[in-house]
Amino acid sequence: MIPSSGSMLLTLADEKATQQLGEDLARALKPGDCIKLNGDLGAGKSTLARALIRAVADDDALDVPSPTFTLVQAYDLRIPVAHFDLYRLGDSSELDELGFDEWLETGICLVEWPERAEDRLPEDALTLTFSFPKDGGRQLAISGPEPLLQRVRRSLAIRALLDQNGMAGARRRFLSGDADYRAYDLVSSPVGSPRIVMDSPKRPQTPVIRHGKTYPELVHLAEDCRAFVAIDHLLQDMGATVPAIYAQDLDRGLLLIEDLGSEGVLDADGRPMAERYAAAAACLAHLARADVSREIPVTPDHSHVIPAFDDAAMLYETELLLDWHIPWKLGRQAHEAERQEFAAIWQKLIGLLDDRTHLVLRDVHSPNLLWQAEKEGIQRVGLIDFQDAMIGPAAYDLASLLQDARVTIPAAMQADLHDHYIDLRRDEAGFDAVAFRRDFAIMAAQRNCKLMGLWVRLKLRDNKPDYMRHMDRTLTYISAAFQHEALAPLKDWCARLGLI
């Protein structure tokens, strides 16, 4: 049962159903959530808590003892979890000694017998109340703030999608959550191969920042999962390896898709594997040779229109260097004259781009390339994360591949792969290798200007300092792009400011 509003009342047929609900709740919770567990002894509170904790740990054998005598059992997991049993609590002030507030800052708190410290628990907690109806089984009433209930309903909608598509009783485990709002579950059942749930709700609204548009609108990011479905079908028709889509709930933004595995294009030490990168470059060359229709039917009443390359969007992204990298590097804001000169340089560079008629996937780098050893040719590289595709210069994707922001691609390997790509397109009507090398340098510089600012923004604004480890690599990559004569004005500008 998945109510659309208000509190929720679920029927739990047996212990297995209680354990499954624990798994589903684990996928709905995030740091800062408090869950109050009410009910008599034997009602199922500990069963649900144990299943939830094991799901967060991704360890079915994890020892989860009752906290009856210790009052709290803590688990340092992907999301920290603290399991409290307050039955023996003398006074609610003892929660301070147990570190309740500290745990709630960074993790999830599960609280049995919450009435013993009701005055100290957060008002926005999720309350689960177990009862025994006369007709047997268990009932569970769930109440709490609407935003948290919405997360629970969404997780139960994923369960319903699985149940309706041959995966009843499937196990759900966190696979990944990208930097945006999407999340991915790995689901498995005793029969059949594992599959992936792509949880991709409609993109949340963000502030208008320029020309009456939000950031996603300015840079043409996909609004919902329909774009993924459209580009997936397009790439499949073009002969590329992409996940099969087994089931979909487009209104909710839920897809059940093929698991292409976890073997990527890097070796065990995180270094690029030449054969696999060559196959990826060949795949890009193959896609670049195809004629692409911008309008792709998704449903009888909806077509996805692939956005065209937008000069303003590309220029806007480069401004991350002005807004974040310069203050971090120079300890001051960029002067207005510097901003104007930078913009003028980029307007001329973007204006030089030759061919803008190709499918551009935008995120062709190591995390989104999955090796398919059993296949041949370009299909040996599985593609994922392509919903933001646009029509533009093919050089953009090759720059993304060869100047991978997260992996050091040696200069010699870059040169070999670049030559390999050009050789594969050399006989293509209208292909100009000289112009393509120039476009590659421009697109490489554009991406790296953006990243020079993005790493700093992630550190200072978003409290994600780990991304700064990519800065030296980014600076090396942009220096390589500066070797092309077309980039001389930008190189000189950066040198005058002391950025390189």
Secondary structure, DSSP 4 states (H G I P E B T S, - for coil): ---SSS-EEEEE-SHHHHHHHHHHHHTT--TT-EEEEE--TTSSHHHHHHHHHHHHHT-TT------TTTSEEEE-SSS-EEEEE-TT-S-TTHHHHHTHHHHHHHSEEEEESGGGGGGGS-TT-EEEEEE--TTSSEEEEEE--HHHHHHHHHHHHHHHHHHTTT-TT-EEEEEE--SSS-EEEEEE-SSS--EEEEE-PPPPP--EEETTEEHHHHTT--SSTHHHHHHHHHHHHTT-B---EEEEETTTTEEEEE---S--SB-TTSPBPHHHHHHHHHHHHHHHTS---SEEEEETTEEEEPPBP-HHHHHHHHHHIIIIIHHHHHSSPPPHHHHHHHHHHHHHHHHH-----EEE-S--SGGGEEE-TTS-GGGGEEE---TT-EEE-THHHHHHHHT-TTS---HHHHHHHHHHHHHHHTTSTT--HHHHHHHHHHHHHHHHHHHHHHHHHHHHTT--GGGGGGHHHHHHHHHHHTTSGGGHHHHHHHHHHT--
